[in-house]
Amino acid sequence: MTVSKPIIPSREYVQFRQRLVTGMAAAALLVAGIVSWKIYSSQIDRRYAARAQTQSFVHAIDAHVSHSIQLVDFSLRGIANAIKLLPPEKSASHDTIHQLLSSPNGAFINDFWLLFIDARGIGIASSNTLHVEGVSFADRDYFKAHTVPGASLFIGEPVIGKTSGKPGFVISRRVESPDGRFLGVIAAPMNAGRFASVFESARFNEEVSVTLIHQAGKIMARSPRFEQSFATDVSKSDLFHYSSKAPSGTYESTSMVDDKTRVYSYRALENLPLFVTVGISSHAWSKELGEDLIIGGAGISLMALLMILSARVALKSYRRLEEAQTALNHSQKLEAVGKLTGGVAHDFNNVLQIIGGNLQLMQRHIVGNRGAEKHRDSALSAVERGAKLSSQLLAFARRQPIQPRVVSLKQVVERMNPLLRQALGESIEIRLVCADGLWNTLVDPYQMENVLLNIALNARDAMQGSGRLTIALTNEALEGAEILPKLDIAPGEYVRLTISDTGSGMTAEVIERAFEPFFTTKPEGEGTGLGLSMAYGFIRQSGGQIRISSEPGHGTTLVIYLPRSHEAESGLPANPDRAAEHGHGTVLVVEDDIAVQATVTAMLAELGYNVLAAQDGESALTILGSGAAIDLLFTDVVMPGPVNGPALARQARKIIPGLPVLFTSGYPQNAMESGGRLEPGINLLGKPYRRDQLAARISQLLSNETTAAVTAQPEVLVVEDNDDLRQLTGEMLSILGYRARTVASAEEALEALAASSFSVLLADIGLPGMNGIELAEKLTRENNAIRIIIASGRDDKIESSERFNPVVLRKPYNMAQLQKALEQT
């Protein structure tokens, strides 16, 4: 019998096995630790992200509410000064006060209306149709506050309106005679529901609450649950405990309205008795914590087997998540400001239009009254400042409509040179350096001039009126993995504009916040903090980038990159013609805001035009179809109902071919834009506008040259089998002023050509049956005069021949490309 010897493991094998077991155990413990740390840090990150989100959002809400109240106060100041100048018997006259407070039709202003209460507390008149005369307001807190000499702007606690019956609050000012005698109170009852609606539209998820609270402890507006929470007393909430220690901050608390626990950020509005709070429910991340624990427990065993490879993947994933979270927070901040700005811009620009228009219409009634004229000019200046604030906020949010042209930045800078020298003063040297062969760029020249002026004024203040401003223009091709991520810009060819000053410079902290809206290092009252934020928004909207480099004591340099354009320079637009003092012809005004409609109708009538008015697109189409002789259509862009401004213009030109159209809007809401840029052929007059601006634009559009250019366009036959694209192309041609006939096949096109003649054929290459090429060749054999455009979504090589030389239009195409193809035929 043979006995086999046991196999004894070698020493090297045992050591290897021990190292392997020890390594696997250590790896498993390491993986478990990493997973546990990841769950814990994610929880901390979520809580920190919630705080950061509420802090950025509460700044945006603060800006919206402060801006809204500031605009209302502009109106109160102007009206109070006007009442102050009235004779005693007229300050108690209902008719006089009503005419002063309201538009010619006494219409309701969208977000607030005006009310005058005499020194006894009795209502005299309002700007709307509510009957307030004889009603006592002596018991209201705002009236009591203004009986004390020296009281200024007052914001009352939330109440149900005595005459309107709606939830709201009152913004008011004391009215005094020139000798200081108390004449009464001018008040603006605000609709709290409008604020709640804006808050609702800006909430970025369901777990967010937004609240406006009076310092007396009552809720003025909230989203969600506005109706249930209005005027609720929250004076014993944690907000007032923390706000007594600091004007802004964050805390975690349970809501007295819905019993939900949230992380809150709060902010006391500067010089106003108001707080804004934004809260995110802790339920959002506690639910995610439970999910993390379940997934983490199952993942530990798998990750232990993968060891080092899994750890590397986890770390890379974490870094990507962190970068994505940072980008998301920044995007949400910009989006919140954009939503708030766009949501109120249209309505507040309408309000400014009413106030400014009526102040201009008052001119003939106060001629020779220097005091009244002075106060009217002051009120008009306030309207312009309010319009500038709205415009700058829209520019920062990249929602301002722009009209880019292919220009040379050198010409833009040279045209600005006299204005820059005047603005900077003789003690500041301006030096312009331009490289030879400077490329063209596609940019709105007027907005670019605003950017240059804002940067130059900042430089002047930094140099304290003495120094050197250098403006350099060069060409630059950007590429490389190191440069592009730092600039956050796509590779390509750019025109580089560098603006340097010899001023005091900036710290790193100031540079980091320089482009934020409302951030300024200037003393209070000397700057809005919107100049650089407007420049940033406009440059980004134009496809470029702007960067700052600076050190304290060594000046500041701003570098702007704008994409190169290979198209021929179109030149700078001429300065607008001076307004005609008198006009003639019939203008159809389409405006859903009755107060704005009444104001512009009166302005046009003073200019000598016959005016027809409609409140919506459908009513306007009825007037257009009645056969009335109309020379120009002046329409708002955004209107209620199925027919908005652009749709009305298309249908109007079908009824009256070549009809000139002038659009107006406080905020187009992308109804007329492509990527924030106005489509070619669109004439837009932004609200609020002055009487002379309105006169100049209408006079220009009614000129014989403009009308002839519009009506002389040829008729185009569109052949496209895609229903949506066929309809869209027809509408685009109509907006461009062309007459268009659309059909779905080559066979229908031949029938249409047999019945009437066309100057241009625009045919899709991939038609059913006879394709676009075959149709075009057949037509050119029979009619050498017809011009051909072939539309194709593929890289088809379309050969030209002696008879057949088409213009190729690549899909997808926009209005500018369509216009260019028509001009090439």
C-alpha positions in Angstrom: 0.0 0.0 0.0 1.3 3.4 -0.9 0.7 6.3 1.3 0.7 9.7 -0.4 2.3 12.6 1.4 0.1 15.7 2.1 1.0 18.7 0.0 2.4 21.4 2.2 1.9 24.9 0.8 5.1 26.7 0.2 6.0 29.7 2.2 5.7 32.0 -0.8 2.2 30.7 -1.5 1.0 31.3 2.1 2.4 34.8 2.2 0.7 35.5 -1.1 -2.6 34.1 0.1 -2.4 36.1 3.4 -1.6 39.3 1.5 -4.5 38.6 -0.9 -7.0 37.9 1.9 -5.7 40.9 3.9 -5.9 43.1 0.8 -9.5 42.0 0.0 -10.6 42.6 3.5 -9.0 46.0 3.6 -10.5 46.8 0.2 -14.0 45.7 1.4 -13.6 47.9 4.5 -12.4 50.8 2.4 -15.3 50.4 0.0 -17.8 50.3 2.9 -16.2 53.4 4.3 -16.3 55.2 1.0 -20.0 54.3 0.5 -20.9 55.4 4.0 -19.0 58.6 3.6 -20.7 59.2 0.2 -24.1 58.8 1.7 -23.3 61.1 4.6 -21.6 63.8 2.4 -24.5 63.6 -0.1 -26.9 64.4 2.7 -24.7 67.3 3.8 -24.4 68.5 0.2 -28.1 68.3 -0.3 -28.8 70.4 2.8 -26.0 72.9 1.7 -27.4 73.0 -1.9 -30.9 73.7 -0.5 -29.5 76.6 1.5 -27.6 77.9 -1.6 -30.7 77.6 -3.8 -32.9 79.5 -1.3 -30.3 82.2 -0.8 -29.9 82.9 -4.6 -33.7 82.7 -5.1 -34.5 85.1 -2.2 -32.2 87.6 -3.8 -34.2 87.4 -7.0 -37.5 87.7 -5.2 -36.1 90.7 -3.2 -35.1 92.4 -6.6 -38.6 91.8 -8.0 -40.6 93.1 -5.1 -38.2 96.1 -4.6 -38.4 96.9 -8.3 -42.2 96.7 -8.3 -42.6 99.0 -5.3 -40.0 101.4 -6.8 -42.0 101.7 -10.0 -45.2 102.3 -8.0 -43.5 105.0 -5.9 -42.4 106.7 -9.1 -46.1 107.2 -9.9 -47.0 108.3 -6.4 -44.3 111.0 -6.3 -45.3 112.4 -9.6 -49.1 112.5 -8.8 -48.4 114.0 -5.3 -46.3 116.8 -6.8 -49.1 117.5 -9.4 -51.8 117.7 -6.7 -49.6 119.9 -4.6 -49.7 122.6 -7.3 -53.5 122.6 -7.7 -55.6 125.4 -6.4 -57.4 124.5 -3.1 -60.8 124.3 -4.8 -59.5 121.8 -7.4 -57.7 119.6 -5.0 -61.2 118.7 -3.6 -62.8 118.3 -7.1 -63.6 114.7 -8.1 -63.4 115.5 -11.8 -60.1 117.3 -11.6 -58.5 114.6 -9.4 -60.0 111.7 -11.4 -58.6 113.2 -14.7 -55.2 113.7 -13.0 -55.1 110.1 -11.6 -56.3 108.2 -14.7 -56.0 107.9 -18.4 -58.5 109.7 -20.7 -60.9 106.7 -20.4 -60.4 106.3 -16.6 -59.1 102.7 -17.2 -57.9 100.2 -14.6 -54.1 99.8 -14.5 -53.0 96.2 -14.4 -51.3 95.8 -11.0 -52.5 98.8 -9.1 -54.8 101.8 -9.2 -54.6 105.2 -7.7 -56.8 106.8 -5.0 -56.8 110.3 -3.5 -58.1 110.8 0.1 -58.5 114.2 1.5 -57.3 115.4 4.9 -60.5 114.2 6.6 -60.0 110.7 5.4 -62.7 110.9 2.8 -62.2 109.4 -0.7 -62.2 112.1 -3.5 -61.5 110.1 -6.7 -59.7 107.1 -8.1 -58.0 106.2 -11.4 -60.6 103.5 -12.2 -64.4 103.0 -12.2 -64.7 102.1 -8.5 -66.8 104.7 -6.6 -64.7 105.9 -3.7 -66.1 109.4 -3.3 -67.6 109.9 0.1 -66.1 106.6 1.5 -64.2 107.0 4.7 -60.7 105.7 4.9 -59.8 107.4 8.2 -59.6 104.0 9.9 -56.9 102.6 7.6 -53.4 102.3 8.9 -51.9 104.1 6.0 -54.1 107.2 6.4 -53.3 107.4 10.2 -49.6 107.1 9.4 -49.6 110.1 7.1 -51.4 112.4 9.5 -48.1 112.8 11.2 -45.9 115.5 9.5 -42.8 114.1 7.8 -44.2 110.7 7.0 -42.9 109.5 3.6 -43.5 106.2 1.7 -45.8 103.9 3.7 -46.7 100.2 3.1 -49.8 99.1 4.9 -50.6 95.7 6.4 -52.5 93.2 4.2 -56.3 93.8 4.1 -59.3 93.1 2.0 -60.0 96.2 -0.1 -62.8 98.4 1.2 -64.1 99.1 -2.4 -62.5 96.3 -4.5 -63.2 93.5 -2.1 -59.8 91.8 -3.1 -56.9 90.8 -0.9 -54.1 93.3 -1.1 -52.1 96.0 0.5 -51.7 99.7 0.0 -48.6 101.8 -0.9 -49.1 105.5 -0.1 -47.5 108.9 0.3 -48.5 112.1 2.2 -49.6 115.0 0.1 -48.7 118.5 1.4 -49.4 122.0 0.1 -46.3 124.2 -0.7 -46.5 125.7 2.8 -46.5 122.2 4.4 -50.2 121.9 5.1 -51.6 118.3 5.1 -53.8 117.9 2.0 -54.4 114.2 2.1 -53.0 110.9 1.0 -52.3 109.5 -2.5 -52.5 105.7 -2.3 -52.0 102.7 -4.7 -53.9 99.6 -3.6 -51.9 96.6 -4.8 -53.3 93.2 -5.9 -51.6 90.7 -3.7 -52.7 87.9 -6.0 -50.5 89.2 -8.7 -47.4 88.8 -6.5 -48.6 85.3 -5.6 -48.9 84.4 -9.3 -45.4 85.6 -10.1 -44.1 83.6 -7.1 -45.9 80.5 -8.4 -44.4 80.9 -11.9 -40.9 81.2 -10.5 -41.0 78.2 -8.1 -38.5 75.6 -9.4 -40.1 72.5 -7.7 -43.2 71.6 -5.6 -41.3 71.5 -2.4 -40.5 75.3 -2.5 -42.5 78.0 -0.8 -42.1 81.8 -1.5 -43.6 84.3 1.0 -43.8 88.1 1.3 -44.4 89.2 5.0 -45.1 92.6 6.5 -42.8 93.5 9.5 -46.0 93.7 11.6 -46.1 89.9 11.2 -48.8 89.2 8.6 -48.4 87.3 5.3 -49.0 89.6 2.3 -48.5 87.0 -0.5 -47.5 83.4 -0.7 -47.1 80.5 -3.0 -48.5 77.9 -2.6 -51.7 78.3 -0.6 -52.1 82.0 -1.2 -55.8 82.2 -0.3 -55.5 80.2 2.9 -52.4 82.1 4.1 -53.3 85.7 3.2 -53.1 88.0 6.3 -52.1 85.1 8.6 -50.3 86.3 11.7 -46.8 84.7 11.8 -45.3 87.2 14.2 -44.4 84.4 16.6 -42.5 82.4 14.0 -38.8 81.8 14.0 -38.4 84.4 11.2 -38.8 87.3 13.6 -36.4 85.7 16.1 -33.6 85.4 13.5 -34.4 88.7 11.7 -33.9 90.6 15.0 -30.3 89.5 15.0 -29.5 89.9 11.2 -31.3 91.4 8.2 -30.7 88.2 6.2 -29.8 84.6 6.8 -31.0 81.0 6.8 -32.6 78.8 9.4 -34.6 75.6 9.6 -38.2 75.7 11.0 -41.7 74.3 10.8 -44.2 76.5 8.8 -47.2 77.9 10.7 -49.2 77.7 7.5 -48.9 74.1 6.4 -46.8 72.4 9.2 -44.0 71.5 6.8 -40.4 71.6 8.0 -38.2 73.6 5.6 -34.8 75.2 5.2 -35.6 78.9 4.9 -33.6 81.9 3.6 -34.9 85.3 4.5 -34.1 88.8 3.6 -35.4 92.2 4.9 -36.0 94.6 2.0 -33.9 97.7 2.2 -35.7 100.7 3.6 -39.1 98.8 3.4 -41.1 97.1 6.2 -41.1 93.8 4.3 -39.4 90.4 4.5 -39.2 87.8 1.7 -38.6 84.1 2.6 -37.9 81.1 0.4 -38.1 77.6 1.9 -37.3 74.1 0.6 -39.0 71.2 2.4 -36.6 68.7 4.2 -38.8 65.9 2.9 -37.0 66.2 -0.5 -33.6 65.0 0.9 -34.8 62.7 3.7 -36.6 60.6 1.1 -33.3 60.5 -0.9 -31.4 59.4 2.2 -33.6 56.3 2.6 -33.0 55.4 -1.0 -29.2 55.9 -0.6 -29.1 53.6 2.4 -30.9 50.8 0.5 -28.8 51.1 -2.7 -25.6 51.6 -0.6 -26.1 48.3 1.4 -26.6 46.3 -1.8 -23.7 48.0 -3.5 -21.0 47.4 -0.9 -20.6 43.7 -1.8 -20.3 44.4 -5.5 -18.0 47.4 -5.0 -15.7 45.3 -2.8 -15.1 42.8 -5.7 -14.3 45.7 -8.0 -12.0 47.4 -5.5 -9.7 50.1 -6.9 -11.5 50.3 -10.3 -14.9 51.0 -8.6 -13.3 53.6 -6.3 -11.9 55.5 -9.3 -15.3 55.4 -11.1 -17.0 56.6 -7.9 -14.6 59.5 -7.4 -15.0 60.6 -11.1 -18.8 60.3 -10.8 -18.7 62.5 -7.7 -16.6 65.2 -9.4 -19.0 65.2 -12.4 -22.0 65.4 -10.0 -20.4 68.3 -8.2 -19.7 70.2 -11.4 -23.2 69.5 -12.7 -24.7 70.7 -9.4 -22.7 73.9 -9.6 -23.8 74.5 -13.2 -27.4 73.7 -12.2 -27.4 76.1 -9.3 -26.1 78.9 -11.6 -28.6 78.0 -14.3 -31.5 78.0 -11.8 -30.4 81.4 -10.4 -30.4 82.9 -13.9 -33.6 81.2 -14.8 -35.3 82.5 -11.7 -34.3 86.1 -12.5 -35.4 85.6 -16.1 -38.8 84.3 -15.2 -39.4 87.0 -12.7 -38.2 89.7 -15.0 -40.1 88.5 -18.1 -43.3 87.9 -16.1 -43.5 91.5 -14.9 -41.8 93.4 -17.7 -44.8 93.5 -20.1 -47.2 94.7 -17.4 -44.9 97.3 -15.8 -43.8 98.7 -19.2 -47.5 99.1 -20.0 -47.9 101.0 -16.7 -44.9 103.2 -17.6 -46.4 103.8 -21.1 -49.6 105.0 -19.6 -47.9 107.3 -17.1 -45.4 108.7 -19.6 -48.0 109.1 -22.4 -50.4 111.0 -20.2 -47.6 113.2 -18.9 -46.7 114.1 -22.5 -50.4 114.7 -23.3 -50.6 117.1 -20.3 -48.2 119.5 -22.0 -50.8 121.6 -23.7 -52.8 122.0 -20.5 -49.8 123.3 -18.5 -48.0 125.5 -21.0 -46.6 128.5 -19.2 -46.9 126.9 -15.7 -43.2 126.5 -14.9 -43.8 124.7 -11.7 -46.1 122.1 -13.3 -43.7 121.7 -16.3 -40.9 121.1 -13.9 -42.7 118.4 -12.0 -43.9 116.9 -15.3 -40.3 116.7 -16.5 -39.3 115.1 -13.2 -42.0 112.5 -13.5 -41.0 111.8 -17.2 -37.4 111.3 -16.0 -38.6 108.8 -13.4 -40.5 106.9 -16.2 -37.3 106.7 -18.3 -35.3 105.4 -15.3 -37.9 102.7 -14.7 -37.8 101.7 -18.4 -34.0 101.5 -18.2 -34.2 99.2 -15.2 -36.6 96.9 -17.0 -34.5 96.9 -20.1 -31.3 96.1 -18.2 -32.9 93.2 -16.3 -34.2 91.8 -19.6 -30.7 92.1 -21.1 -29.1 90.2 -18.1 -31.7 87.5 -18.4 -31.0 87.2 -22.2 -34.6 88.0 -23.0 -34.1 91.4 -24.7 -34.9 91.3 -28.4 -31.8 92.2 -30.4 -31.4 93.2 -34.1 -27.9 92.1 -35.0 -26.1 93.3 -38.1 -22.8 92.3 -39.7 -20.5 95.2 -38.7 -16.9 96.1 -38.0 -16.4 96.8 -34.3 -13.9 99.5 -35.3 -16.7 101.5 -36.8 -18.9 101.0 -33.8 -16.1 102.3 -31.5 -15.2 105.2 -33.7 -18.8 106.3 -33.9 -18.9 106.2 -30.1 -15.7 108.2 -29.7 -17.3 111.7 -29.4 -19.8 110.5 -26.8 -17.1 108.6 -24.8 -14.9 111.7 -24.8 -17.8 113.8 -23.6 -18.8 111.3 -20.9 -15.2 110.7 -19.6 -14.0 114.3 -19.5 -10.8 115.9 -20.7 -8.6 114.5 -17.9 -9.0 110.9 -19.2 -7.0 109.9 -22.3 -8.8 107.5 -24.8 -6.5 105.3 -26.9 -7.8 103.1 -29.7 -5.6 100.3 -31.1 -7.0 98.3 -34.0 -5.3 95.4 -35.8 -5.1 95.4 -39.6 -7.7 93.3 -41.4 -10.1 93.2 -38.5 -12.8 90.6 -39.0 -16.5 91.4 -39.1 -18.9 90.2 -36.4 -22.7 89.8 -36.1 -23.9 92.0 -33.2 -26.6 94.6 -32.4 -24.7 97.9 -32.8 -27.0 99.9 -30.6 -26.7 97.4 -27.7 -22.9 97.2 -28.3 -22.7 100.9 -27.9 -24.6 100.7 -24.6 -22.0 98.1 -23.4 -19.1 100.3 -24.3 -20.6 103.3 -22.6 -21.4 101.3 -19.4 -17.9 99.9 -19.2 -16.3 103.3 -19.9 -18.4 105.0 -17.1 -17.3 102.3 -14.7 -13.7 102.9 -15.7 -14.1 106.7 -15.2 -15.3 106.2 -11.7 -12.5 103.7 -10.9 -9.9 106.3 -12.2 -11.6 109.1 -10.3 -11.7 111.3 -13.4 -8.1 111.1 -14.4 -6.2 108.3 -16.3 -6.1 106.4 -19.5 -8.7 104.2 -21.2 -7.3 101.8 -23.9 -9.6 100.1 -26.4 -7.9 97.4 -28.5 -9.4 95.3 -31.3 -7.8 92.1 -32.6 -8.6 88.9 -34.4 -8.2 85.7 -32.4 -8.6 82.0 -33.2 -9.5 80.1 -29.9 -8.6 76.4 -29.6 -7.0 74.1 -27.2 -8.1 72.1 -24.2 -6.5 74.5 -21.7 -8.0 77.8 -23.0 -11.6 76.9 -23.9 -12.8 75.4 -20.6 -11.6 78.5 -18.7 -13.4 80.8 -21.1 -16.5 78.6 -21.4 -16.7 79.2 -25.1 -16.8 77.1 -28.2 -13.7 76.8 -30.4 -13.6 79.1 -33.5 -12.6 82.5 -34.8 -13.5 85.6 -32.7 -13.1 89.3 -32.7 -11.5 90.3 -29.4 -12.3 93.7 -27.8 -10.1 94.6 -24.9 -10.9 97.6 -22.6 -8.3 98.5 -20.0 -8.2 101.4 -17.5 -5.6 102.7 -15.0 -8.0 102.8 -12.1 -8.1 101.4 -8.6 -8.7 97.8 -9.7 -10.9 95.1 -8.1 -10.4 92.5 -5.5 -11.0 88.8 -6.3 -14.3 88.9 -4.3 -15.6 91.9 -6.3 -14.6 90.2 -9.6 -16.5 87.1 -8.7 -19.7 89.1 -8.2 -19.2 91.8 -10.8 -21.7 90.4 -13.3 -24.4 89.8 -10.7 -27.5 92.1 -11.1 -27.8 94.8 -8.5 -24.2 94.3 -7.2 -22.3 97.5 -7.0 -19.4 98.9 -5.0 -20.6 102.5 -5.5 -22.2 104.5 -2.7 -26.0 104.2 -2.3 -27.8 106.2 -5.0 -24.9 106.4 -7.4 -25.5 103.1 -9.3 -28.0 100.4 -9.9 -25.5 97.6 -10.3 -27.0 96.6 -13.7 -24.4 98.0 -16.1 -22.1 95.0 -16.2 -24.8 92.4 -15.7 -26.5 93.9 -18.8 -23.2 93.7 -20.7 -22.8 90.1 -19.7 -26.3 89.0 -20.7 -26.1 90.8 -24.1 -22.6 89.4 -25.0 -23.7 85.8 -24.0 -26.9 86.3 -26.0 -24.8 87.3 -29.0 -22.8 84.1 -28.8 -19.7 85.6 -27.2 -18.0 85.8 -23.8 -16.8 88.5 -21.4 -14.1 88.1 -18.8 -12.5 90.4 -16.2 -8.9 90.5 -14.9 -7.9 93.0 -12.2 -5.8 93.6 -9.1 -6.2 96.3 -6.5 -4.1 99.3 -7.5 -3.3 98.0 -11.0 -6.4 98.8 -13.1 -9.0 96.6 -14.7 -9.2 94.9 -18.0 -12.4 93.5 -19.6 -12.0 91.2 -22.6 -15.0 90.6 -24.9 -15.0 87.8 -27.5 -17.6 88.0 -30.4 -17.9 85.3 -33.1 -16.5 86.2 -36.5 -18.9 86.6 -39.4 -17.8 85.7 -42.9 -20.6 87.7 -44.5 -20.1 91.1 -46.0 -20.4 94.1 -43.7 -23.9 95.6 -43.8 -22.8 98.9 -42.2 -24.0 100.8 -39.2 -27.7 101.8 -39.2 -28.3 105.5 -39.7 -29.4 107.6 -36.8 -33.3 107.7 -36.6 -35.0 110.5 -38.6 -36.4 113.3 -36.6 -40.1 112.9 -35.8 -42.6 114.6 -38.1 -44.7 117.2 -36.3 -47.8 116.2 -38.2 -48.9 113.2 -40.1 -51.7 112.0 -42.3 -53.4 108.7 -43.0 -55.4 106.1 -41.0 -53.7 104.0 -38.3 -55.4 100.9 -36.8 -54.3 100.6 -33.2 -54.6 97.1 -31.6 -54.0 97.0 -27.9 -55.7 94.9 -25.2 -54.8 97.2 -22.3 -57.5 99.9 -22.6 -55.4 102.5 -20.7 -52.5 102.1 -23.1 -54.9 102.1 -26.1 -56.4 105.4 -24.9 -53.0 107.0 -24.4 -51.6 106.0 -27.8 -54.8 106.9 -29.6 -54.7 110.4 -28.1 -51.0 110.8 -29.1 -51.7 109.8 -32.7 -54.7 112.1 -32.9 -52.5 115.0 -31.7 -50.1 114.1 -34.5 -52.9 114.4 -37.1 -53.6 110.8 -37.9 -57.1 109.2 -38.2 -57.2 106.5 -35.7 -59.2 103.2 -35.5 -58.9 101.1 -32.3 -59.4 97.4 -31.5 -59.0 95.5 -28.2 -57.9 92.2 -29.7 -56.8 90.5 -32.9 -60.2 89.2 -33.8 -61.8 92.6 -33.5 -59.0 94.1 -35.7 -59.6 91.5 -38.4 -63.3 92.5 -38.5 -62.2 96.1 -39.0 -59.7 95.1 -41.7 -62.3 93.1 -43.5 -64.9 95.9 -43.5 -63.2 97.7 -46.4 -61.9 100.6 -44.3 -59.0 102.4 -45.8 -56.1 101.6 -43.4 -52.6 102.9 -44.1 -50.7 101.2 -41.2 -51.3 98.6 -38.5 -49.9 99.4 -35.0 -50.3 96.3 -32.8 -49.1 94.9 -29.5 -47.3 91.5 -29.8 -48.8 89.8 -26.8 -52.6 89.8 -26.7 -55.3 87.5 -25.3 -57.2 85.2 -27.6 -56.2 83.0 -30.6 -54.8 85.9 -32.7 -51.7 87.5 -31.3 -49.7 90.3 -32.9 -47.6 88.3 -35.5 -50.7 86.2 -36.5 -52.7 89.4 -37.0 -50.0 90.9 -39.2 -49.9 87.8 -41.4 -53.7 87.8 -41.9 -53.8 91.6 -42.3 -51.4 91.4 -45.2 -53.6 88.8 -46.9 -56.5 91.3 -46.7 -54.4 94.4 -47.6 -51.3 93.3 -49.4 -48.2 95.3 -48.5 -49.8 96.9 -45.4 -47.0 98.4 -43.2 -47.0 96.9 -39.7 -45.4 98.4 -36.6 -45.3 96.1 -33.5 -45.0 97.2 -29.9 -44.3 95.3 -26.7 -42.9 95.6 -23.2 -41.7 92.0 -23.5 -42.2 89.9 -26.8 -41.9 86.5 -24.9 -40.2 84.9 -28.0 -43.3 85.5 -30.1 -41.2 87.3 -32.7 -37.8 86.1 -32.0 -35.4 83.4 -33.1 -32.8 82.7 -30.4 -33.5 86.1 -28.8 -33.0 87.9 -32.2 -35.7 89.7 -34.0 -36.5 88.1 -37.4 -35.5 90.2 -40.5 -38.4 92.5 -41.6 -39.8 93.0 -38.1 -40.4 96.6 -37.0 -40.6 96.8 -33.2 -41.1 99.8 -31.0 -40.4 98.8 -27.4 -42.6 100.1 -24.5 -42.5 102.6 -23.0 -41.9 105.0 -25.9 -42.0 108.7 -26.3 -44.3 110.7 -28.5 -41.5 111.7 -30.8 -40.3 108.1 -31.2 -43.8 107.0 -32.1 -44.1 109.8 -34.7 -40.7 109.0 -36.3 -41.3 105.3 -36.7 -44.8 105.7 -38.2 -43.7 108.5 -40.5 -40.8 106.3 -41.7 -43.1 103.3 -42.4 -45.7 105.4 -44.2 -43.1 106.8 -46.6 -43.5 106.0 -50.3 -40.1 104.2 -50.5 -40.9 101.8 -47.7 -44.4 101.0 -49.0 -43.2 100.5 -52.5 -40.4 98.2 -51.3 -43.0 96.0 -49.5 -45.6 95.8 -52.2 -43.2 95.2 -55.1 -42.2 91.7 -53.9 -42.9 88.8 -56.4 -45.3 85.9 -55.9 -43.7 82.6 -54.8 -45.1 79.1 -55.4 -44.1 76.8 -52.6 -44.1 73.0 -53.2 -43.7 71.0 -50.0 -45.3 67.7 -49.0 -44.8 68.2 -45.2 -47.9 70.0 -44.0 -46.3 71.8 -41.1 -43.3 73.0 -43.0 -45.5 74.1 -46.0 -47.7 76.2 -43.7 -44.7 77.6 -41.8 -42.9 78.6 -45.1 -46.0 80.4 -46.3 -46.2 82.4 -43.1 -42.5 83.3 -43.2 -42.9 84.5 -46.8 -46.0 86.6 -45.8 -44.0 88.2 -42.9 -41.2 89.0 -45.3 -43.8 90.8 -47.6 -44.0 88.2 -50.4 -47.3 86.8 -51.8 -47.2 83.0 -51.4 -49.2 80.0 -52.8 -48.5 76.6 -51.2 -49.2 73.2 -52.7 -48.3 69.6 -51.6 -47.1 68.0 -54.9 -45.5 68.6 -58.3 -48.9 67.8 -60.0 -50.7 70.5 -57.9 -47.9 72.9 -58.8 -48.4 72.3 -62.5 -52.1 73.0 -62.1 -51.4 76.2 -60.2 -48.9 77.4 -62.9 -51.4 76.7 -65.6 -53.9 79.0 -63.8 -51.6 81.9 -62.9 -48.0 83.0 -63.2 -45.3 83.0 -60.5 -41.9 84.7 -60.4 -40.2 82.1 -58.0 -40.6 78.4 -57.5 -39.5 77.0 -54.1 -39.6 73.2 -54.3 -38.6 70.5 -51.9 -36.2 68.0 -53.6 -38.0 64.9 -52.1 -41.5 65.3 -53.4 -43.7 62.2 -54.0 -44.1 61.3 -57.6 -42.2 63.9 -59.7 -39.5 65.2 -57.5 -38.4 68.8 -57.1 -35.5 68.6 -59.6 -37.7 67.1 -62.3 -40.4 69.7 -61.7 -37.9 72.6 -61.9 -36.3 71.2 -65.2 -39.7 70.8 -66.8 -40.7 74.4 -65.9 -37.4 75.9 -67.1 -37.9 74.2 -70.5 -41.3 75.9 -70.7 -40.6 79.2 -69.0 -37.0 80.6 -68.8 -38.1 83.5 -66.7 -39.2 81.6 -63.6 -36.5 81.5 -60.8 -35.8 78.3 -59.0 -35.0 77.5 -55.3 -34.5 73.9 -54.3 -34.9 73.1 -50.6 -33.1 70.0 -49.3 -32.4 68.4 -46.0 -29.7 66.1 -47.3 -26.2 66.8 -48.7 -27.5 66.4 -52.3 -25.2 67.7 -55.0 -27.5 69.6 -57.3 -25.9 70.0 -60.7 -26.5 73.2 -62.7 -27.0 73.2 -66.5 -27.3 75.7 -69.3 -31.1 76.1 -68.6 -31.2 75.0 -64.9 -29.2 77.0 -62.3 -31.1 76.8 -59.0 -30.4 78.4 -55.6 -30.0 75.6 -53.0 -31.7 76.3 -49.6 -30.6 73.8 -46.9 -33.0 72.6 -44.3 -33.7 73.6 -41.6 -33.7 77.2 -42.6 -34.8 80.4 -40.8 -36.2 83.7 -42.1 -32.8 85.2 -42.7 -31.7 82.3 -44.8 -35.0 82.2 -46.8 -34.7 86.0 -47.5 -31.1 85.5 -48.7 -32.1 82.7 -51.0 -34.8 84.9 -52.5 -32.4 87.7 -53.0 -30.0 85.4 -54.9 -32.5 84.2 -57.4 
